[in-house]
């Protein structure tokens, strides 16, 4: 009987303990960056998209990004004044909580903040994101859709039917509401409607300067909202900023 190709024995003596080695390499790389670059920044990523972060890294090839492994990075930099490898670096490590990263660069604080304040990329919402707008579908035809996806739209929860080969809404329907968590079905509908609701951006939280050990925290700016209601019409979309119901109610009571 021929010997199976799957029947191969691997000696455990040739395997490597990559976990400890990878951690030691990361510590070494972080400490090399402290020696190489003039400044370090802690940043926060809003609406994480790997492809967008990759584009940012490409635009900043002259610098070095670390994202994730915060405990190891903090260990490399030093968590206390006694263990820090640079004056006041322990203040920077104190900011390494939750999903943040570290940027090492020779660019000035002004250049870094200015670039990232202006950098915004729009993306489709995913399940779990919070809706920034209420999306409303009115009764009537939806000519932007092919008749072939009518069954798929019904599976996603839309009250539709085919009327003379045209997908038609049987009743008014809210795809999502502002402030509520988006479901997988809602995310798919928003993408089919070509409604981009989230923004990928990077906020600079603090900066550390190697020359004098200066540490500075910054106020994180919230993205401005241009509208909070999107009405999908027969073959177009209307964008409005509408006062919230509770604010309108208060105004009505005050006037009466």
VOBA-1610 file (N, C-alpha, C; in pm, whole numbers, padded with zeros to 5 digits, always signed):
BEGIN
Unk+00085-00120+00000Unk+00000+00000+00000Unk+00088+00124+00000Unk+00064+00217-00096Unk+00148+00339-00103Unk+00130+00425+00020Unk+00235+00493+00058Unk+00234+00576+00176Unk+00164+00709+00147Unk+00073+00748+00234Unk-00002+00872+00215Unk+00090+00992+00229Unk+00065+01094+00143Unk+00146+01217+00152Unk+00115+01294+00279Unk-00003+01269+00335Unk-00040+01340+00457Unk+00029+01283+00579Unk+00079+01161+00565Unk+00141+01094+00679Unk+00287+01138+00692Unk+00303+01262+00734Unk+00437+01319+00752Unk+00454+01361+00896Unk+00563+01321+00954Unk+00592+01357+01092Unk+00682+01481+01098Unk+00641+01573+01181Unk+00718+01696+01198Unk+00776+01698+01338Unk+00906+01708+01346Unk+00971+01711+01477Unk+00947+01844+01545Unk+00901+01841+01668Unk+00875+01965+01742Unk+01002+02042+01773Unk+01115+01981+01756Unk+01242+02048+01787Unk+01275+02157+01686Unk+01209+02153+01566Unk+01240+02252+01464Unk+01142+02369+01468Unk+01040+02362+01552Unk+00945+02473+01561Unk+01005+02586+01641Unk+00956+02710+01615Unk+01009+02828+01682Unk+00903+02893+01769Unk+00945+02947+01880Unk+00855+03021+01966Unk+00848+03165+01916Unk+00750+03187+01825Unk+00744+03317+01759Unk+00686+03426+01848Unk+00603+03387+01946Unk+00538+03488+02029Unk+00635+03577+02102Unk+00724+03520+02179Unk+00821+03597+02256Unk+00916+03673+02165Unk+00958+03607+02056Unk+01051+03671+01963Unk+00988+03792+01897Unk+00859+03781+01860Unk+00790+03892+01796Unk+00777+04011+01892Unk+00748+03983+02019Unk+00737+04089+02118Unk+00870+04161+02138Unk+00978+04083+02145Unk+01111+04143+02163Unk+01149+04229+02042Unk+01111+04182+01922Unk+01140+04260+01801Unk+01063+04391+01799Unk+00937+04386+01846Unk+00855+04507+01849Unk+00914+04608+01947Unk+00954+04562+02064Unk+01017+04650+02163Unk+01140+04717+02104Unk+01220+04639+02033Unk+01342+04692+01974Unk+01311+04797+01867Unk+01210+04770+01783Unk+01174+04863+01677Unk+01121+04995+01733Unk+01039+04986+01839Unk+00984+05106+01901Unk+01097+05191+01960Unk+01191+05128+02027Unk+01301+05203+02088Unk+01394+05262+01983Unk+01408+05194+01870Unk+01487+05249+01759Unk+01421+05376+01705Unk+01286+05377+01703Unk+01214+05494+01654Unk+01233+05613+01745Unk+01240+05588+01874Unk+01265+05698+01969Unk+01401+05762+01940Unk+01499+05681+01903Unk+01632+05732+01870Unk+01633+05803+01735Unk+01551+05754+01641Unk+01556+05803+01503Unk+01475+05930+01481Unk+01357+05937+01543Unk+01264+06047+01514Unk+01260+06149+01627Unk+01219+06272+01590Unk+01216+06383+01685Unk+01092+06386+01772Unk+00981+06331+01721Unk+00854+06343+01792Unk+00773+06214+01784Unk+00683+06200+01881Unk+00589+06087+01882Unk+00449+06140+01911Unk+00352+06083+01843Unk+00212+06123+01859Unk+00126+06000+01886Unk+00027+06016+01971Unk-00075+05912+01988Unk-00196+05954+01907Unk-00247+05862+01826Unk-00361+05893+01740Unk-00473+05791+01760Unk-00594+05834+01727Unk-00711+05749+01735Unk-00774+05739+01596Unk-00813+05619+01556Unk-00874+05597+01424Unk-01025+05589+01439Unk-01095+05672+01363Unk-01241+05669+01362Unk-01291+05589+01242Unk-01379+05493+01270Unk-01434+05405+01164Unk-01321+05336+01088Unk-01255+05247+01155Unk-01137+05179+01103Unk-01162+05110+00969Unk-01074+05136+00874Unk-01073+05068+00744Unk-00927+05037+00713Unk-00893+04910+00701Unk-00754+04872+00680Unk-00695+04931+00553Unk-00775+04934+00445Unk-00723+04988+00320Unk-00695+05138+00329Unk-00778+05210+00406Unk-00756+05354+00423Unk-00632+05381+00509Unk-00614+05299+00614Unk-00495+05316+00698Unk-00369+05286+00618Unk-00380+05190+00527Unk-00267+05157+00441Unk-00230+05275+00352Unk-00331+05347+00303Unk-00307+05466+00220Unk-00237+05576+00301Unk-00277+05590+00428Unk-00214+05690+00514Unk-00067+05654+00536Unk-00041+05528+00564Unk+00098+05484+00582Unk+00181+05514+00458Unk+00121+05493+00340Unk+00192+05518+00214Unk+00224+05667+00197Unk+00131+05753+00242Unk+00153+05897+00232Unk+00258+05946+00332Unk+00280+05867+00438Unk+00375+05905+00543Unk+00490+05804+00550Unk+00547+05774+00435Unk+00658+05678+00430Unk+00782+05730+00505Unk+00789+05862+00521Unk+00902+05923+00591Unk+00891+05906+00742Unk+00777+05850+00789Unk+00754+05833+00932Unk+00724+05687+00961Unk+00688+05657+01085Unk+00663+05518+01124Unk+00538+05510+01210Unk+00447+05419+01172Unk+00323+05397+01246Unk+00329+05265+01322Unk+00272+05265+01442Unk+00248+05142+01517Unk+00102+05144+01560Unk+00029+05039+01527Unk-00112+05033+01564Unk-00142+04896+01622Unk-00188+04895+01748Unk-00210+04770+01819Unk-00091+04738+01909Unk-00106+04633+01988Unk+00001+04590+02081Unk+00040+04704+02175Unk-00060+04773+02228Unk-00031+04890+02312Unk+00048+04857+02438Unk+00022+04742+02497Unk+00092+04705+02620Unk+00241+04687+02594Unk+00273+04628+02479Unk+00414+04606+02446Unk+00482+04739+02413Unk+00411+04825+02341Unk+00465+04957+02307Unk+00490+05038+02435Unk+00394+05032+02528Unk+00409+05103+02656Unk+00528+05049+02734Unk+00548+04917+02728Unk+00662+04857+02795Unk+00794+04905+02734Unk+00793+04917+02600Unk+00913+04961+02530Unk+00949+05106+02564Unk+00847+05190+02576Unk+00870+05332+02602Unk+00894+05361+02750Unk+00833+05280+02835Unk+00845+05301+02979Unk+00717+05358+03037Unk+00663+05290+03138Unk+00536+05331+03195Unk+00550+05429+03311Unk+00670+05441+03366Unk+00693+05529+03481Unk+00815+05616+03454Unk+00829+05726+03529Unk+00949+05810+03513Unk+01078+05733+03531Unk+01075+05632+03617Unk+01197+05554+03644Unk+01235+05463+03527Unk+01134+05420+03449Unk+01159+05324+03341Unk+01150+05385+03200Unk+01108+05509+03189Unk+01095+05571+03056Unk+01231+05588+02992Unk+01233+05575+02858Unk+01359+05587+02784Unk+01379+05728+02728Unk+01289+05818+02762Unk+01299+05957+02721Unk+01221+06043+02820Unk+01264+06164+02841Unk+01199+06251+02939Unk+01051+06268+02909Unk+00969+06236+03009Unk+00823+06250+03001Unk+00754+06152+02906Unk+00825+06050+02860Unk+00761+05951+02771Unk+00652+05872+02845Unk+00663+05863+02976Unk+00560+05789+03051Unk+00424+05857+03037Unk+00423+05989+03011Unk+00297+06060+02989Unk+00232+06016+02858Unk+00315+05989+02758Unk+00264+05940+02630Unk+00206+05799+02646Unk+00278+05713+02719Unk+00230+05576+02736Unk+00099+05572+02814Unk+00076+05674+02895Unk-00050+05681+02968Unk-00170+05698+02878Unk-00145+05742+02753Unk-00253+05762+02656Unk-00280+05637+02571Unk-00201+05532+02591Unk-00215+05412+02509Unk-00322+05319+02564Unk-00445+05363+02553Unk-00559+05284+02599Unk-00660+05274+02485Unk-00730+05161+02481Unk-00829+05130+02378Unk-00760+05126+02241Unk-00833+05159+02136Unk-00781+05142+02000Unk-00709+05270+01954Unk-00584+05283+01992Unk-00502+05396+01950Unk-00371+05344+01894Unk-00297+05433+01829Unk-00167+05396+01774Unk-00065+05504+01803Unk+00057+05480+01761Unk+00166+05576+01782Unk+00230+05609+01648Unk+00252+05737+01626Unk+00321+05785+01506Unk+00453+05848+01547Unk+00562+05799+01489Unk+00694+05860+01508Unk+00729+05936+01381Unk+00771+06061+01394Unk+00799+06142+01277Unk+00893+06257+01312Unk+00953+06315+01208Unk+01033+06437+01224Unk+00953+06562+01187Unk+00829+06543+01144Unk+00744+06656+01109Unk+00707+06735+01235Unk+00680+06863+01217Unk+00645+06948+01331Unk+00503+06915+01379Unk+00474+06959+01500Unk+00341+06938+01556Unk+00235+07004+01468Unk+00265+07123+01421Unk+00170+07197+01337Unk+00143+07123+01207Unk+00247+07071+01143Unk+00230+06998+01017Unk+00147+06871+01036Unk+00174+06799+01144Unk+00102+06674+01170Unk-00046+06701+01196Unk-00074+06796+01284Unk-00214+06824+01317Unk-00289+06880+01198Unk-00224+06964+01120Unk-00290+07024+01004Unk-00325+06916+00901Unk-00233+06824+00876Unk-00256+06719+00776Unk-00370+06627+00817Unk-00369+06583+00942Unk-00471+06488+00986Unk-00605+06555+01013Unk-00606+06683+01044Unk-00734+06754+01058Unk-00807+06762+00925Unk-00732+06768+00816Unk-00792+06782+00684Unk-00823+06647+00618Unk-00760+06541+00671Unk-00775+06411+00606Unk-00905+06341+00649Unk-00997+06325+00555Unk-01122+06254+00579Unk-01156+06173+00455Unk-01187+06047+00473Unk-01230+05961+00363Unk-01366+05902+00397Unk-01460+05913+00303Unk-01596+05863+00326Unk-01603+05714+00292Unk-01689+05642+00365Unk-01702+05498+00344Unk-01844+05454+00376Unk-01881+05338+00322Unk-02013+05283+00351Unk-02018+05236+00496Unk-02133+05255+00558Unk-02151+05211+00697Unk-02150+05058+00704Unk-02103+05007+00815Unk-02102+04864+00840Unk-02194+04833+00957Unk-02230+04707+00969Unk-02311+04664+01082Unk-02236+04696+01211Unk-02307+04757+01305Unk-02244+04796+01431Unk-02211+04944+01438Unk-02201+05011+01321Unk-02181+05156+01321Unk-02309+05224+01369Unk-02295+05346+01420Unk-02411+05424+01461Unk-02453+05514+01345Unk-02580+05511+01311Unk-02631+05591+01199Unk-02618+05739+01230Unk-02560+05814+01138Unk-02545+05958+01156Unk-02661+06035+01094Unk-02746+05965+01019Unk-02861+06027+00955Unk-02978+05931+00954Unk-03097+05986+00947Unk-03218+05906+00925Unk-03241+05896+00775Unk-03255+05775+00723Unk-03275+05754+00580Unk-03418+05710+00558Unk-03493+05788+00479Unk-03635+05762+00456Unk-03661+05724+00310Unk-03742+05621+00292Unk-03788+05580+00159Unk-03936+05612+00148Unk-03973+05685+00045Unk-04113+05724+00026Unk-04189+05620-00056Unk-04320+05627-00049Unk-04403+05539-00131Unk-04380+05573-00277Unk-04371+05469-00362Unk-04355+05494-00505Unk-04241+05414-00565Unk-04214+05436-00693Unk-04112+05358-00764Unk-03969+05392-00722Unk-03883+05292-00730Unk-03739+05310-00707Unk-03669+05269-00836Unk-03657+05364-00928Unk-03605+05333-01060Unk-03455+05307-01063Unk-03387+05336-00951Unk-03243+05312-00948Unk-03209+05164-00934Unk-03311+05081-00904Unk-03288+04939-00885Unk-03334+04858-01006Unk-03262+04751-01034Unk-03304+04655-01136Unk-03416+04569-01079Unk-03510+04531-01167Unk-03622+04448-01121Unk-03575+04314-01065Unk-03453+04271-01104Unk-03403+04139-01065Unk-03375+04129-00914Unk-03352+04242-00847Unk-03316+04234-00705Unk-03437+04256-00613Unk-03556+04257-00670Unk-03676+04276-00587Unk-03688+04173-00475Unk-03666+04042-00503Unk-03671+03943-00393Unk-03566+03970-00285Unk-03447+04014-00328Unk-03339+04043-00233Unk-03377+04160-00143Unk-03441+04262-00200Unk-03483+04378-00120Unk-03587+04339-00017Unk-03677+04248-00055Unk-03778+04202+00041Unk-03712+04124+00154Unk-03609+04046+00121Unk-03536+03972+00224Unk-03467+04066+00322Unk-03429+04184+00273Unk-03362+04283+00357Unk-03460+04367+00438Unk-03591+04341+00419Unk-03692+04407+00501Unk-03764+04523+00436Unk-03741+04548+00307Unk-03810+04659+00241Unk-03947+04614+00192Unk-04052+04694+00216Unk-04186+04660+00168Unk-04202+04698+00020Unk-04159+04611-00069Unk-04158+04642-00212Unk-04233+04536-00292Unk-04268+04573-00414Unk-04326+04480-00510Unk-04289+04526-00649Unk-04310+04441-00748Unk-04287+04479-00886Unk-04417+04532-00946Unk-04411+04653-01001Unk-04526+04713-01066Unk-04487+04748-01209Unk-04534+04668-01304Unk-04498+04685-01445Unk-04346+04683-01465Unk-04282+04591-01391Unk-04137+04573-01407Unk-04052+04671-01329Unk-04116+04758-01249Unk-04043+04858-01172Unk-04060+04828-01022Unk-03950+04825-00948Unk-03957+04804-00803Unk-04026+04925-00739Unk-04128+04897-00660Unk-04209+05004-00602Unk-04227+04984-00453Unk-04209+05093-00377Unk-04232+05090-00233Unk-04382+05092-00206Unk-04429+04998-00124Unk-04571+04989-00092Unk-04610+05088+00017Unk-04515+05127+00100Unk-04540+05220+00209Unk-04410+05291+00247Unk-04422+05402+00314Unk-04303+05475+00359Unk-04225+05388+00457Unk-04093+05401+00451Unk-04009+05312+00532Unk-03881+05385+00571Unk-03842+05371+00698Unk-03714+05424+00745Unk-03610+05314+00738Unk-03508+05333+00655Unk-03401+05234+00646Unk-03325+05228+00778Unk-03295+05345+00834Unk-03227+05354+00964Unk-03261+05488+01026Unk-03238+05498+01157Unk-03265+05621+01228Unk-03138+05676+01291Unk-03124+05805+01289Unk-03007+05872+01346Unk-02986+05831+01491Unk-02862+05792+01524Unk-02829+05757+01661Unk-02845+05611+01695Unk-02907+05533+01607Unk-02927+05390+01635Unk-02819+05307+01566Unk-02791+05189+01623Unk-02690+05100+01568Unk-02742+05035+01441Unk-02660+05033+01337Unk-02699+04980+01207Unk-02688+04828+01207Unk-02792+04762+01157Unk-02793+04616+01148Unk-02728+04572+01017Unk-02694+04443+01003Unk-02637+04395+00876Unk-02728+04421+00757Unk-02861+04402+00777Unk-02955+04425+00667Unk-02959+04573+00628Unk-02959+04660+00727Unk-02960+04804+00698Unk-02834+04847+00625Unk-02721+04792+00665Unk-02594+04826+00600Unk-02597+04787+00452Unk-02656+04672+00421Unk-02665+04627+00282Unk-02756+04718+00201Unk-02869+04759+00261Unk-02961+04849+00192Unk-02895+04983+00164Unk-02824+05039+00263Unk-02756+05168+00245Unk-02654+05161+00132Unk-02584+05049+00123Unk-02484+05033+00016Unk-02552+05023-00119Unk-02666+04953-00126Unk-02741+04943-00251Unk-02794+05080-00294Unk-02828+05164-00196Unk-02875+05299-00225Unk-02760+05396-00253Unk-02637+05346-00237Unk-02516+05426-00259Unk-02508+05544-00161Unk-02553+05519-00038Unk-02548+05621+00066Unk-02426+05597+00154Unk-02334+05692+00151Unk-02211+05683+00230Unk-02234+05759+00360Unk-02226+05687+00472Unk-02266+05747+00599Unk-02152+05762+00699Unk-02042+05691+00683Unk-01934+05699+00781Unk-01813+05772+00723Unk-01728+05820+00813Unk-01606+05890+00774Unk-01487+05825+00841Unk-01389+05788+00760Unk-01263+05739+00815Unk-01173+05859+00838Unk-01129+05875+00961Unk-01041+05988+00993Unk-00949+05948+01107Unk-00845+06026+01126Unk-00748+06000+01233Unk-00735+06126+01317Unk-00754+06111+01447Unk-00746+06224+01540Unk-00617+06216+01621Unk-00545+06326+01625Unk-00422+06333+01704Unk-00457+06370+01847Unk-00422+06282+01942Unk-00458+06304+02082Unk-00352+06377+02162Unk-00225+06349+02134Unk-00119+06414+02211Unk+00013+06405+02135Unk+00110+06481+02180Unk+00241+06484+02115Unk+00352+06489+02220Unk+00464+06427+02186Unk+00583+06428+02271Unk+00702+06471+02188Unk+00781+06564+02242Unk+00897+06617+02173Unk+01025+06567+02241Unk+01112+06502+02165Unk+01231+06441+02224Unk+01332+06544+02275Unk+01344+06655+02207Unk+01449+06752+02241Unk+01438+06804+02384Unk+01316+06840+02424Unk+01299+06897+02559Unk+01203+06817+02646Unk+01150+06706+02593Unk+01058+06624+02671Unk+00919+06684+02686Unk+00890+06787+02605Unk+00759+06854+02615Unk+00647+06757+02575Unk+00542+06756+02656Unk+00426+06671+02628Unk+00302+06759+02622Unk+00219+06739+02520Unk+00102+06824+02500Unk-00018+06740+02457Unk-00132+06761+02523Unk-00256+06695+02484Unk-00341+06790+02402Unk-00421+06733+02310Unk-00503+06814+02221Unk-00651+06776+02235Unk-00734+06874+02210Unk-00878+06849+02209Unk-00914+06782+02077Unk-00980+06669+02085Unk-01018+06595+01965Unk-01145+06658+01906Unk-01136+06701+01781Unk-01249+06765+01715Unk-01348+06660+01665Unk-01476+06689+01687Unk-01581+06602+01636Unk-01619+06646+01496Unk-01644+06549+01405Unk-01680+06586+01268Unk-01812+06662+01263Unk-01817+06767+01183Unk-01939+06846+01170Unk-02040+06774+01081Unk-02167+06786+01119Unk-02273+06723+01042Unk-02338+06825+00950Unk-02344+06792+00821Unk-02407+06882+00725Unk-02557+06853+00712Unk-02600+06730+00747Unk-02740+06692+00735Unk-02766+06574+00828Unk-02891+06554+00863Unk-02925+06439+00946Unk-03045+06361+00894Unk-03099+06403+00781Unk-03209+06330+00718Unk-03182+06316+00568Unk-03194+06192+00518Unk-03177+06166+00376Unk-03307+06106+00324Unk-03367+06173+00228Unk-03490+06123+00167Unk-03459+06068+00028Unk-03488+05939+00009Unk-03464+05876-00120Unk-03591+05888-00203Unk-03581+05959-00315Unk-03696+05980-00403Unk-03692+05878-00517Unk-03775+05903-00616Unk-03789+05808-00727Unk-03657+05774-00793Unk-03576+05874-00818Unk-03447+05848-00883Unk-03338+05943-00834Unk-03355+05994-00710Unk-03257+06089-00659Unk-03257+06082-00505Unk-03176+06167-00441Unk-03170+06174-00296Unk-03172+06320-00252Unk-03244+06348-00145Unk-03251+06482-00090Unk-03188+06483+00049Unk-03104+06582+00075Unk-03032+06589+00202Unk-03080+06713+00278Unk-03122+06694+00403Unk-03173+06804+00485Unk-03116+06797+00625Unk-03108+06914+00688Unk-03079+06918+00831Unk-03209+06957+00900Unk-03263+06865+00978Unk-03392+06885+01043Unk-03373+06886+01194Unk-03438+06981+01260Unk-03430+06987+01406Unk-03485+06859+01465Unk-03422+06811+01574Unk-03472+06691+01639Unk-03610+06717+01698Unk-03689+06612+01704Unk-03829+06625+01745Unk-03844+06689+01882Unk-03754+06654+01974Unk-03767+06709+02109Unk-03743+06860+02110Unk-03649+06906+02023Unk-03622+07049+02016Unk-03740+07124+01956Unk-03801+07063+01854Unk-03917+07124+01791Unk-04033+07133+01891Unk-04051+07025+01970Unk-04159+07023+02068Unk-04143+07134+02171Unk-04020+07154+02215Unk-03993+07260+02313Unk-04023+07396+02255Unk-03988+07417+02129Unk-04011+07545+02063Unk-04161+07572+02049Unk-04238+07465+02017Unk-04382+07480+02001Unk-04448+07517+02133Unk-04403+07449+02241Unk-04457+07478+02373Unk-04426+07620+02416Unk-04306+07666+02385Unk-04265+07800+02425Unk-04348+07906+02353Unk-04378+07881+02224Unk-04452+07978+02145Unk-04598+07983+02185Unk-04651+07868+02238Unk-04791+07865+02277Unk-04809+07920+02420
//
